Amino acid sequence: MMGYGGGWGMMGGVGLIFTIFWIVAFVDLILLGIWLWQQITKK
């Protein structure tokens, strides 16, 4: 992730969208993991 910390001036709105995308993807993976764990432990 080049320019993640220092390149906010260059990236502008694209950096914000990219950050939001990563947060959504991260939360989605956590929820998927919880769901899978529940499916496994039910059996």
C-alpha positions as CSV (number, residue, x, y, z in Angstrom):
1,M,0.0,0.0,0.0
2,M,2.3,2.7,-1.3
3,G,1.4,6.3,-0.4
4,Y,-1.2,5.2,2.2
5,G,0.1,7.6,4.9
6,G,1.9,10.4,2.9
7,G,0.0,10.6,-0.3
8,W,-3.4,12.0,0.9
9,G,-2.8,15.3,-1.0
10,M,-2.2,13.6,-4.3
11,M,-5.0,11.0,-3.9
12,G,-7.7,13.3,-2.6
13,G,-11.2,11.8,-3.0
14,V,-9.8,8.5,-4.5
15,G,-7.9,7.8,-1.2
16,L,-11.1,8.4,0.7
17,I,-13.1,6.0,-1.5
18,F,-10.3,3.4,-1.3
19,T,-10.2,3.7,2.5
20,I,-14.0,3.2,2.8
21,F,-13.8,0.2,0.4
22,W,-11.1,-1.4,2.6
23,I,-13.1,-0.8,5.8
24,V,-16.3,-2.3,4.2
25,A,-14.3,-5.3,2.9
26,F,-12.6,-5.8,6.4
27,V,-16.0,-5.7,8.2
28,D,-17.5,-8.1,5.6
29,L,-14.7,-10.6,6.1
30,I,-15.2,-10.4,9.9
31,L,-19.0,-11.0,9.5
32,L,-18.3,-13.9,7.1
33,G,-15.9,-15.4,9.6
34,I,-18.4,-15.2,12.4
35,W,-21.1,-16.7,10.2
36,L,-18.9,-19.6,9.2
37,W,-17.9,-20.2,12.8
38,Q,-21.5,-20.4,13.8
39,Q,-22.2,-22.9,11.0
40,I,-19.3,-25.1,12.1
41,T,-20.2,-25.0,15.9
42,K,-23.9,-25.8,15.2
43,K,-23.1,-29.3,14.1
